């Protein structure tokens, strides 16, 4: 039986994972000395994490935020 969390069913979550997959080879090619490499990596990873966290809240006020 294949169970999925609610956030995994969201199209925006799936697109954010596809973005990370697309970005990873680009980041591998960039020199580590560029100041944009680390922030881009952290920002792209935080997108699906924030979607998952936001989808896990159930009160109206939490979901509005």
N, CA, C, O and CB atoms as a CASP TS submission, in Angstrom:
PFRMAT TS
TARGET T0000
AUTHOR 0000-0000-0000
METHOD Language model
MODEL 1
PARENT N/A
ATOM      1  N   UNK     1       0.841  -1.177   0.000  1.00  0.00           N
ATOM      2  CA  UNK     1       0.000   0.000   0.000  1.00  0.00           C
ATOM      3  C   UNK     1       0.887   1.243   0.000  1.00  0.00           C
ATOM      4  O   UNK     1       1.788   1.382   0.827  1.00  0.00           O
ATOM      5  CB  UNK     1      -0.958  -0.003   1.218  1.00  0.00           C
ATOM      6  N   UNK     2       0.619   2.119  -0.924  1.00  0.00           N
ATOM      7  CA  UNK     2       1.404   3.338  -1.061  1.00  0.00           C
ATOM      8  C   UNK     2       0.632   4.506  -0.461  1.00  0.00           C
ATOM      9  O   UNK     2      -0.341   4.978  -1.048  1.00  0.00           O
ATOM     10  CB  UNK     2       1.747   3.613  -2.546  1.00  0.00           C
ATOM     11  N   UNK     3       1.061   4.967   0.697  1.00  0.00           N
ATOM     12  CA  UNK     3       0.404   6.092   1.356  1.00  0.00           C
ATOM     13  C   UNK     3       1.158   7.371   1.054  1.00  0.00           C
ATOM     14  O   UNK     3       2.386   7.383   0.971  1.00  0.00           O
ATOM     15  CB  UNK     3       0.312   5.865   2.877  1.00  0.00           C
ATOM     16  N   UNK     4       0.403   8.450   0.892  1.00  0.00           N
ATOM     17  CA  UNK     4       1.005   9.755   0.634  1.00  0.00           C
ATOM     18  C   UNK     4       0.451  10.756   1.629  1.00  0.00           C
ATOM     19  O   UNK     4      -0.719  10.696   2.008  1.00  0.00           O
ATOM     20  CB  UNK     4       0.738  10.221  -0.825  1.00  0.00           C
ATOM     21  N   UNK     5       1.299  11.669   2.044  1.00  0.00           N
ATOM     22  CA  UNK     5       0.850  12.762   2.883  1.00  0.00           C
ATOM     23  C   UNK     5       0.050  13.736   2.031  1.00  0.00           C
ATOM     24  O   UNK     5       0.174  13.747   0.806  1.00  0.00           O
ATOM     25  CB  UNK     5       2.047  13.469   3.565  1.00  0.00           C
ATOM     26  N   UNK     6      -0.765  14.548   2.676  1.00  0.00           N
ATOM     27  CA  UNK     6      -1.614  15.486   1.935  1.00  0.00           C
ATOM     28  C   UNK     6      -0.802  16.455   1.083  1.00  0.00           C
ATOM     29  O   UNK     6      -1.184  16.755  -0.048  1.00  0.00           O
ATOM     30  CB  UNK     6      -2.489  16.268   2.899  1.00  0.00           C
ATOM     31  N   UNK     7       0.313  16.945   1.614  1.00  0.00           N
ATOM     32  CA  UNK     7       1.092  17.921   0.851  1.00  0.00           C
ATOM     33  C   UNK     7       1.719  17.302  -0.402  1.00  0.00           C
ATOM     34  O   UNK     7       2.018  18.020  -1.356  1.00  0.00           O
ATOM     35  CB  UNK     7       2.184  18.521   1.732  1.00  0.00           C
ATOM     36  N   UNK     8       1.918  15.998  -0.412  1.00  0.00           N
ATOM     37  CA  UNK     8       2.509  15.345  -1.582  1.00  0.00           C
ATOM     38  C   UNK     8       1.545  15.306  -2.757  1.00  0.00           C
ATOM     39  O   UNK     8       1.963  15.096  -3.896  1.00  0.00           O
ATOM     40  CB  UNK     8       2.946  13.934  -1.231  1.00  0.00           C
ATOM     41  N   UNK     9       0.268  15.506  -2.493  1.00  0.00           N
ATOM     42  CA  UNK     9      -0.738  15.507  -3.556  1.00  0.00           C
ATOM     43  C   UNK     9      -0.859  16.870  -4.233  1.00  0.00           C
ATOM     44  O   UNK     9      -1.447  16.979  -5.310  1.00  0.00           O
ATOM     45  CB  UNK     9      -2.087  15.094  -2.994  1.00  0.00           C
ATOM     46  N   UNK    10      -0.307  17.902  -3.609  1.00  0.00           N
ATOM     47  CA  UNK    10      -0.413  19.252  -4.156  1.00  0.00           C
ATOM     48  C   UNK    10       0.496  19.433  -5.365  1.00  0.00           C
ATOM     49  O   UNK    10       1.659  19.031  -5.352  1.00  0.00           O
ATOM     50  CB  UNK    10      -0.072  20.286  -3.086  1.00  0.00           C
ATOM     51  N   UNK    11      -0.056  20.046  -6.406  1.00  0.00           N
ATOM     52  CA  UNK    11       0.724  20.272  -7.619  1.00  0.00           C
ATOM     53  C   UNK    11       1.901  21.215  -7.351  1.00  0.00           C
ATOM     54  O   UNK    11       2.989  21.024  -7.895  1.00  0.00           O
ATOM     55  CB  UNK    11      -0.170  20.845  -8.727  1.00  0.00           C
ATOM     56  N   UNK    12       1.682  22.226  -6.517  1.00  0.00           N
ATOM     57  CA  UNK    12       2.752  23.179  -6.229  1.00  0.00           C
ATOM     58  C   UNK    12       3.913  22.489  -5.512  1.00  0.00           C
ATOM     59  O   UNK    12       5.070  22.852  -5.723  1.00  0.00           O
ATOM     60  CB  UNK    12       2.219  24.347  -5.377  1.00  0.00           C
ATOM     61  N   UNK    13       3.623  21.515  -4.680  1.00  0.00           N
ATOM     62  CA  UNK    13       4.675  20.754  -3.996  1.00  0.00           C
ATOM     63  C   UNK    13       5.470  19.930  -5.016  1.00  0.00           C
ATOM     64  O   UNK    13       6.699  19.884  -4.958  1.00  0.00           O
ATOM     65  CB  UNK    13       4.061  19.824  -2.904  1.00  0.00           C
ATOM     66  N   UNK    14       4.773  19.290  -5.935  1.00  0.00           N
ATOM     67  CA  UNK    14       5.441  18.478  -6.956  1.00  0.00           C
ATOM     68  C   UNK    14       6.297  19.343  -7.875  1.00  0.00           C
ATOM     69  O   UNK    14       7.384  18.932  -8.282  1.00  0.00           O
ATOM     70  CB  UNK    14       4.408  17.701  -7.780  1.00  0.00           C
ATOM     71  N   UNK    15       5.812  20.541  -8.203  1.00  0.00           N
ATOM     72  CA  UNK    15       6.587  21.458  -9.046  1.00  0.00           C
ATOM     73  C   UNK    15       7.828  21.950  -8.296  1.00  0.00           C
ATOM     74  O   UNK    15       8.892  22.121  -8.891  1.00  0.00           O
ATOM     75  CB  UNK    15       5.715  22.661  -9.489  1.00  0.00           C
ATOM     76  N   UNK    16       7.685  22.175  -6.990  1.00  0.00           N
ATOM     77  CA  UNK    16       8.850  22.626  -6.214  1.00  0.00           C
ATOM     78  C   UNK    16       9.927  21.542  -6.159  1.00  0.00           C
ATOM     79  O   UNK    16      11.117  21.855  -6.178  1.00  0.00           O
ATOM     80  CB  UNK    16       8.425  23.019  -4.783  1.00  0.00           C
ATOM     81  N   UNK    17       9.524  20.283  -6.094  1.00  0.00           N
ATOM     82  CA  UNK    17      10.502  19.189  -6.143  1.00  0.00           C
ATOM     83  C   UNK    17      11.159  19.098  -7.514  1.00  0.00           C
ATOM     84  O   UNK    17      12.355  18.827  -7.625  1.00  0.00           O
ATOM     85  CB  UNK    17       9.831  17.855  -5.797  1.00  0.00           C
ATOM     86  N   UNK    18      10.357  19.331  -8.566  1.00  0.00           N
ATOM     87  CA  UNK    18      10.918  19.334  -9.922  1.00  0.00           C
ATOM     88  C   UNK    18      11.914  20.481 -10.089  1.00  0.00           C
ATOM     89  O   UNK    18      12.916  20.341 -10.791  1.00  0.00           O
ATOM     90  CB  UNK    18       9.792  19.448 -10.976  1.00  0.00           C
ATOM     91  N   UNK    19      11.637  21.614  -9.442  1.00  0.00           N
ATOM     92  CA  UNK    19      12.557  22.752  -9.499  1.00  0.00           C
ATOM     93  C   UNK    19      13.889  22.398  -8.856  1.00  0.00           C
ATOM     94  O   UNK    19      14.943  22.744  -9.388  1.00  0.00           O
ATOM     95  CB  UNK    19      11.944  23.979  -8.806  1.00  0.00           C
ATOM     96  N   UNK    20      13.857  21.713  -7.720  1.00  0.00           N
ATOM     97  CA  UNK    20      15.092  21.298  -7.055  1.00  0.00           C
ATOM     98  C   UNK    20      15.870  20.341  -7.954  1.00  0.00           C
ATOM     99  O   UNK    20      17.091  20.443  -8.073  1.00  0.00           O
ATOM    100  CB  UNK    20      14.784  20.631  -5.690  1.00  0.00           C
ATOM    101  N   UNK    21      15.163  19.422  -8.578  1.00  0.00           N
ATOM    102  CA  UNK    21      15.796  18.466  -9.484  1.00  0.00           C
ATOM    103  C   UNK    21      16.438  19.183 -10.670  1.00  0.00           C
ATOM    104  O   UNK    21      17.518  18.801 -11.122  1.00  0.00           O
ATOM    105  CB  UNK    21      14.769  17.436  -9.980  1.00  0.00           C
ATOM    106  N   UNK    22      15.780  20.210 -11.164  1.00  0.00           N
ATOM    107  CA  UNK    22      16.307  20.983 -12.276  1.00  0.00           C
ATOM    108  C   UNK    22      17.513  21.821 -11.850  1.00  0.00           C
ATOM    109  O   UNK    22      18.478  21.957 -12.602  1.00  0.00           O
ATOM    110  CB  UNK    22      15.219  21.882 -12.853  1.00  0.00           C
ATOM    111  N   UNK    23      17.451  22.380 -10.642  1.00  0.00           N
ATOM    112  CA  UNK    23      18.486  23.296 -10.170  1.00  0.00           C
ATOM    113  C   UNK    23      19.767  22.581  -9.731  1.00  0.00           C
ATOM    114  O   UNK    23      20.858  23.136  -9.862  1.00  0.00           O
ATOM    115  CB  UNK    23      17.951  24.116  -9.024  1.00  0.00           C
ATOM    116  N   UNK    24      19.647  21.385  -9.223  1.00  0.00           N
ATOM    117  CA  UNK    24      20.804  20.679  -8.658  1.00  0.00           C
ATOM    118  C   UNK    24      21.983  20.556  -9.629  1.00  0.00           C
ATOM    119  O   UNK    24      23.105  20.871  -9.232  1.00  0.00           O
ATOM    120  CB  UNK    24      20.383  19.301  -8.214  1.00  0.00           C
ATOM    121  N   UNK    25      21.793  20.118 -10.873  1.00  0.00           N
ATOM    122  CA  UNK    25      22.950  20.037 -11.786  1.00  0.00           C
ATOM    123  C   UNK    25      23.568  21.411 -12.084  1.00  0.00           C
ATOM    124  O   UNK    25      24.776  21.525 -12.296  1.00  0.00           O
ATOM    125  CB  UNK    25      22.528  19.376 -13.100  1.00  0.00           C
ATOM    126  N   UNK    26      22.739  22.431 -12.097  1.00  0.00           N
ATOM    127  CA  UNK    26      23.253  23.782 -12.342  1.00  0.00           C
ATOM    128  C   UNK    26      24.132  24.218 -11.179  1.00  0.00           C
ATOM    129  O   UNK    26      25.206  24.783 -11.386  1.00  0.00           O
ATOM    130  CB  UNK    26      22.091  24.787 -12.548  1.00  0.00           C
ATOM    131  N   UNK    27      23.678  23.957  -9.956  1.00  0.00           N
ATOM    132  CA  UNK    27      24.465  24.319  -8.782  1.00  0.00           C
ATOM    133  C   UNK    27      25.773  23.536  -8.716  1.00  0.00           C
ATOM    134  O   UNK    27      26.782  24.054  -8.237  1.00  0.00           O
ATOM    135  CB  UNK    27      23.655  24.084  -7.515  1.00  0.00           C
ATOM    136  N   UNK    28      25.761  22.302  -9.189  1.00  0.00           N
ATOM    137  CA  UNK    28      26.970  21.484  -9.194  1.00  0.00           C
ATOM    138  C   UNK    28      28.028  22.070 -10.129  1.00  0.00           C
ATOM    139  O   UNK    28      29.225  21.942  -9.872  1.00  0.00           O
ATOM    140  CB  UNK    28      26.637  20.047  -9.608  1.00  0.00           C
ATOM    141  N   UNK    29      27.589  22.711 -11.213  1.00  0.00           N
ATOM    142  CA  UNK    29      28.514  23.274 -12.188  1.00  0.00           C
ATOM    143  C   UNK    29      29.070  24.630 -11.764  1.00  0.00           C
ATOM    144  O   UNK    29      30.148  25.028 -12.206  1.00  0.00           O
ATOM    145  CB  UNK    29      27.829  23.406 -13.520  1.00  0.00           C
ATOM    146  N   UNK    30      28.340  25.335 -10.911  1.00  0.00           N
ATOM    147  CA  UNK    30      28.790  26.656 -10.484  1.00  0.00           C
ATOM    148  C   UNK    30      29.942  26.532  -9.504  1.00  0.00           C
ATOM    149  O   UNK    30      29.975  25.600  -8.700  1.00  0.00           O
ATOM    150  CB  UNK    30      27.637  27.443  -9.851  1.00  0.00           C
ATOM    151  N   UNK    31      30.884  27.459  -9.561  1.00  0.00           N
ATOM    152  CA  UNK    31      31.971  27.427  -8.575  1.00  0.00           C
ATOM    153  C   UNK    31      31.428  27.728  -7.179  1.00  0.00           C
ATOM    154  O   UNK    31      30.555  28.579  -7.008  1.00  0.00           O
ATOM    155  CB  UNK    31      33.081  28.441  -8.950  1.00  0.00           C
ATOM    156  N   UNK    32      31.949  27.030  -6.205  1.00  0.00           N
ATOM    157  CA  UNK    32      31.502  27.206  -4.819  1.00  0.00           C
ATOM    158  C   UNK    32      31.825  28.601  -4.296  1.00  0.00           C
ATOM    159  O   UNK    32      31.239  29.054  -3.312  1.00  0.00           O
ATOM    160  CB  UNK    32      32.148  26.155  -3.917  1.00  0.00           C
ATOM    161  N   UNK    33      32.755  29.278  -4.957  1.00  0.00           N
ATOM    162  CA  UNK    33      33.151  30.606  -4.506  1.00  0.00           C
ATOM    163  C   UNK    33      32.092  31.667  -4.822  1.00  0.00           C
ATOM    164  O   UNK    33      32.133  32.760  -4.256  1.00  0.00           O
ATOM    165  CB  UNK    33      34.471  30.992  -5.144  1.00  0.00           C
ATOM    166  N   UNK    34      31.152  31.363  -5.712  1.00  0.00           N
ATOM    167  CA  UNK    34      30.098  32.331  -6.011  1.00  0.00           C
ATOM    168  C   UNK    34      29.204  32.508  -4.789  1.00  0.00           C
ATOM    169  O   UNK    34      28.825  31.534  -4.138  1.00  0.00           O
ATOM    170  CB  UNK    34      29.263  31.878  -7.236  1.00  0.00           C
ATOM    171  N   UNK    35      28.882  33.726  -4.493  1.00  0.00           N
ATOM    172  CA  UNK    35      28.085  33.993  -3.286  1.00  0.00           C
ATOM    173  C   UNK    35      26.626  33.596  -3.454  1.00  0.00           C
ATOM    174  O   UNK    35      25.879  33.593  -2.475  1.00  0.00           O
ATOM    175  CB  UNK    35      28.170  35.463  -2.920  1.00  0.00           C
ATOM    176  N   UNK    36      26.207  33.268  -4.648  1.00  0.00           N
ATOM    177  CA  UNK    36      24.803  32.933  -4.885  1.00  0.00           C
ATOM    178  C   UNK    36      24.515  31.433  -4.732  1.00  0.00           C
ATOM    179  O   UNK    36      23.352  31.051  -4.600  1.00  0.00           O
ATOM    180  CB  UNK    36      24.398  33.389  -6.273  1.00  0.00           C
ATOM    181  N   UNK    37      25.519  30.596  -4.745  1.00  0.00           N
ATOM    182  CA  UNK    37      25.328  29.148  -4.742  1.00  0.00           C
ATOM    183  C   UNK    37      24.625  28.651  -3.485  1.00  0.00           C
ATOM    184  O   UNK    37      23.612  27.958  -3.577  1.00  0.00           O
ATOM    185  CB  UNK    37      26.659  28.455  -4.883  1.00  0.00           C
ATOM    186  N   UNK    38      25.140  28.989  -2.338  1.00  0.00           N
ATOM    187  CA  UNK    38      24.551  28.510  -1.084  1.00  0.00           C
ATOM    188  C   UNK    38      23.156  29.071  -0.840  1.00  0.00           C
ATOM    189  O   UNK    38      22.265  28.300  -0.481  1.00  0.00           O
ATOM    190  CB  UNK    38      25.448  28.871   0.079  1.00  0.00           C
ATOM    191  N   UNK    39      22.912  30.377  -1.016  1.00  0.00           N
ATOM    192  CA  UNK    39      21.550  30.878  -0.817  1.00  0.00           C
ATOM    193  C   UNK    39      20.529  30.265  -1.771  1.00  0.00           C
ATOM    194  O   UNK    39      19.389  30.012  -1.381  1.00  0.00           O
ATOM    195  CB  UNK    39      21.537  32.370  -0.972  1.00  0.00           C
ATOM    196  N   UNK    40      20.931  30.026  -3.016  1.00  0.00           N
ATOM    197  CA  UNK    40      20.024  29.383  -3.970  1.00  0.00           C
ATOM    198  C   UNK    40      19.681  27.964  -3.536  1.00  0.00           C
ATOM    199  O   UNK    40      18.532  27.535  -3.641  1.00  0.00           O
ATOM    200  CB  UNK    40      20.646  29.366  -5.369  1.00  0.00           C
ATOM    201  N   UNK    41      20.664  27.251  -3.056  1.00  0.00           N
ATOM    202  CA  UNK    41      20.440  25.888  -2.589  1.00  0.00           C
ATOM    203  C   UNK    41      19.502  25.878  -1.387  1.00  0.00           C
ATOM    204  O   UNK    41      18.553  25.095  -1.348  1.00  0.00           O
ATOM    205  CB  UNK    41      21.773  25.218  -2.230  1.00  0.00           C
ATOM    206  N   UNK    42      19.759  26.735  -0.417  1.00  0.00           N
ATOM    207  CA  UNK    42      18.919  26.777   0.784  1.00  0.00           C
ATOM    208  C   UNK    42      17.498  27.241   0.463  1.00  0.00           C
ATOM    209  O   UNK    42      16.534  26.697   1.002  1.00  0.00           O
ATOM    210  CB  UNK    42      19.543  27.701   1.831  1.00  0.00           C
ATOM    211  N   UNK    43      17.362  28.235  -0.403  1.00  0.00           N
ATOM    212  CA  UNK    43      16.045  28.755  -0.757  1.00  0.00           C
ATOM    213  C   UNK    43      15.224  27.707  -1.508  1.00  0.00           C
ATOM    214  O   UNK    43      14.035  27.538  -1.240  1.00  0.00           O
ATOM    215  CB  UNK    43      16.184  30.024  -1.607  1.00  0.00           C
ATOM    216  N   UNK    44      15.857  27.009  -2.442  1.00  0.00           N
ATOM    217  CA  UNK    44      15.113  26.009  -3.211  1.00  0.00           C
ATOM    218  C   UNK    44      14.666  24.845  -2.333  1.00  0.00           C
ATOM    219  O   UNK    44      13.601  24.270  -2.557  1.00  0.00           O
ATOM    220  CB  UNK    44      15.965  25.488  -4.367  1.00  0.00           C
ATOM    221  N   UNK    45      15.463  24.501  -1.352  1.00  0.00           N
ATOM    222  CA  UNK    45      15.096  23.416  -0.437  1.00  0.00           C
ATOM    223  C   UNK    45      13.989  23.849   0.520  1.00  0.00           C
ATOM    224  O   UNK    45      13.154  23.034   0.912  1.00  0.00           O
ATOM    225  CB  UNK    45      16.323  22.950   0.358  1.00  0.00           C
ATOM    226  N   UNK    46      13.977  25.115   0.892  1.00  0.00           N
ATOM    227  CA  UNK    46      12.978  25.571   1.855  1.00  0.00           C
ATOM    228  C   UNK    46      11.580  25.665   1.255  1.00  0.00           C
ATOM    229  O   UNK    46      10.598  25.644   1.997  1.00  0.00           O
ATOM    230  CB  UNK    46      13.379  26.912   2.410  1.00  0.00           C
ATOM    231  N   UNK    47      11.465  25.768  -0.058  1.00  0.00           N
ATOM    232  CA  UNK    47      10.147  25.890  -0.693  1.00  0.00           C
ATOM    233  C   UNK    47       9.259  24.681  -0.375  1.00  0.00           C
ATOM    234  O   UNK    47       8.183  24.868   0.193  1.00  0.00           O
ATOM    235  CB  UNK    47      10.304  26.041  -2.216  1.00  0.00           C
ATOM    236  N   UNK    48       9.663  23.446  -0.719  1.00  0.00           N
ATOM    237  CA  UNK    48       8.783  22.319  -0.400  1.00  0.00           C
ATOM    238  C   UNK    48       8.633  22.086   1.102  1.00  0.00           C
ATOM    239  O   UNK    48       7.593  21.603   1.551  1.00  0.00           O
ATOM    240  CB  UNK    48       9.307  21.063  -1.052  1.00  0.00           C
ATOM    241  N   UNK    49       9.655  22.421   1.876  1.00  0.00           N
ATOM    242  CA  UNK    49       9.532  22.260   3.327  1.00  0.00           C
ATOM    243  C   UNK    49       8.463  23.195   3.891  1.00  0.00           C
ATOM    244  O   UNK    49       7.682  22.797   4.756  1.00  0.00           O
ATOM    245  CB  UNK    49      10.885  22.526   4.013  1.00  0.00           C
ATOM    246  N   UNK    50       8.428  24.431   3.405  1.00  0.00           N
ATOM    247  CA  UNK    50       7.417  25.377   3.858  1.00  0.00           C
ATOM    248  C   UNK    50       6.017  24.980   3.407  1.00  0.00           C
ATOM    249  O   UNK    50       5.050  25.173   4.143  1.00  0.00           O
ATOM    250  CB  UNK    50       7.743  26.764   3.355  1.00  0.00           C
ATOM    251  N   UNK    51       5.904  24.431   2.209  1.00  0.00           N
ATOM    252  CA  UNK    51       4.603  23.960   1.726  1.00  0.00           C
ATOM    253  C   UNK    51       4.106  22.826   2.609  1.00  0.00           C
ATOM    254  O   UNK    51       2.939  22.807   3.000  1.00  0.00           O
ATOM    255  CB  UNK    51       4.696  23.496   0.251  1.00  0.00           C
ATOM    256  N   UNK    52       4.979  21.887   2.922  1.00  0.00           N
ATOM    257  CA  UNK    52       4.598  20.758   3.764  1.00  0.00           C
ATOM    258  C   UNK    52       4.206  21.226   5.160  1.00  0.00           C
ATOM    259  O   UNK    52       3.227  20.742   5.729  1.00  0.00           O
ATOM    260  CB  UNK    52       5.742  19.747   3.850  1.00  0.00           C
ATOM    261  N   UNK    53       4.961  22.157   5.707  1.00  0.00           N
ATOM    262  CA  UNK    53       4.654  22.668   7.044  1.00  0.00           C
ATOM    263  C   UNK    53       3.326  23.418   7.045  1.00  0.00           C
ATOM    264  O   UNK    53       2.520  23.252   7.960  1.00  0.00           O
ATOM    265  CB  UNK    53       5.781  23.586   7.542  1.00  0.00           C
ATOM    266  N   UNK    54       3.098  24.234   6.037  1.00  0.00           N
ATOM    267  CA  UNK    54       1.853  24.994   5.958  1.00  0.00           C
ATOM    268  C   UNK    54       0.649  24.117   5.744  1.00  0.00           C
ATOM    269  O   UNK    54      -0.438  24.428   6.230  1.00  0.00           O
ATOM    270  CB  UNK    54       1.932  25.999   4.861  1.00  0.00           C
ATOM    271  N   UNK    55       0.820  23.032   5.030  1.00  0.00           N
ATOM    272  CA  UNK    55      -0.290  22.127   4.780  1.00  0.00           C
ATOM    273  C   UNK    55      -0.602  21.275   6.005  1.00  0.00           C
ATOM    274  O   UNK    55      -1.673  20.672   6.075  1.00  0.00           O
ATOM    275  CB  UNK    55       0.019  21.235   3.589  1.00  0.00           C
ATOM    276  N   UNK    56       0.296  21.216   6.952  1.00  0.00           N
ATOM    277  CA  UNK    56       0.079  20.424   8.149  1.00  0.00           C
ATOM    278  C   UNK    56      -0.681  21.152   9.237  1.00  0.00           C
ATOM    279  O   UNK    56      -1.017  20.558  10.262  1.00  0.00           O
ATOM    280  CB  UNK    56       1.376  19.972   8.684  1.00  0.00           C
ATOM    281  N   UNK    57      -0.958  22.443   9.029  1.00  0.00           N
ATOM    282  CA  UNK    57      -1.720  23.198  10.026  1.00  0.00           C
ATOM    283  C   UNK    57      -3.193  23.164   9.652  1.00  0.00           C
ATOM    284  O   UNK    57      -3.543  23.219   8.473  1.00  0.00           O
ATOM    285  CB  UNK    57      -1.211  24.667  10.131  1.00  0.00           C
ATOM    286  N   UNK    58      -4.044  23.074  10.647  1.00  0.00           N
ATOM    287  CA  UNK    58      -5.450  22.819  10.363  1.00  0.00           C
ATOM    288  C   UNK    58      -6.398  23.923  10.802  1.00  0.00           C
ATOM    289  O   UNK    58      -7.559  23.918  10.391  1.00  0.00           O
ATOM    290  CB  UNK    58      -5.854  21.561  11.010  1.00  0.00           C
ATOM    291  N   UNK    59      -5.952  24.866  11.618  1.00  0.00           N
ATOM    292  CA  UNK    59      -6.863  25.939  12.012  1.00  0.00           C
ATOM    293  C   UNK    59      -6.947  26.971  10.911  1.00  0.00           C
ATOM    294  O   UNK    59      -6.008  27.132  10.131  1.00  0.00           O
ATOM    295  CB  UNK    59      -6.410  26.594  13.328  1.00  0.00           C
ATOM    296  N   UNK    60      -8.058  27.668  10.843  1.00  0.00           N
ATOM    297  CA  UNK    60      -8.260  28.663   9.806  1.00  0.00           C
ATOM    298  C   UNK    60      -7.224  29.765   9.813  1.00  0.00           C
ATOM    299  O   UNK    60      -6.723  30.170   8.764  1.00  0.00           O
ATOM    300  CB  UNK    60      -9.603  29.257   9.944  1.00  0.00           C
ATOM    301  N   UNK    61      -6.902  30.252  11.015  1.00  0.00           N
ATOM    302  CA  UNK    61      -5.900  31.322  11.124  1.00  0.00           C
ATOM    303  C   UNK    61      -4.527  30.858  10.646  1.00  0.00           C
ATOM    304  O   UNK    61      -3.820  31.600   9.964  1.00  0.00           O
ATOM    305  CB  UNK    61      -5.805  31.814  12.570  1.00  0.00           C
ATOM    306  N   UNK    62      -4.153  29.638  11.003  1.00  0.00           N
ATOM    307  CA  UNK    62      -2.861  29.101  10.562  1.00  0.00           C
ATOM    308  C   UNK    62      -2.815  28.949   9.060  1.00  0.00           C
ATOM    309  O   UNK    62      -1.807  29.289   8.441  1.00  0.00           O
ATOM    310  CB  UNK    62      -2.582  27.758  11.224  1.00  0.00           C
ATOM    311  N   UNK    63      -3.864  28.454   8.462  1.00  0.00           N
ATOM    312  CA  UNK    63      -3.868  28.227   7.012  1.00  0.00           C
ATOM    313  C   UNK    63      -3.869  29.537   6.242  1.00  0.00           C
ATOM    314  O   UNK    63      -3.332  29.600   5.137  1.00  0.00           O
ATOM    315  CB  UNK    63      -5.079  27.390   6.608  1.00  0.00           C
ATOM    316  N   UNK    64      -4.466  30.593   6.808  1.00  0.00           N
ATOM    317  CA  UNK    64      -4.447  31.900   6.152  1.00  0.00           C
ATOM    318  C   UNK    64      -3.044  32.478   6.092  1.00  0.00           C
ATOM    319  O   UNK    64      -2.675  33.126   5.113  1.00  0.00           O
ATOM    320  CB  UNK    64      -5.370  32.866   6.875  1.00  0.00           C
ATOM    321  N   UNK    65      -2.262  32.243   7.139  1.00  0.00           N
ATOM    322  CA  UNK    65      -0.882  32.734   7.158  1.00  0.00           C
ATOM    323  C   UNK    65      -0.065  31.984   6.145  1.00  0.00           C
ATOM    324  O   UNK    65       1.129  32.245   6.000  1.00  0.00           O
ATOM    325  CB  UNK    65      -0.258  32.596   8.553  1.00  0.00           C
TER
END
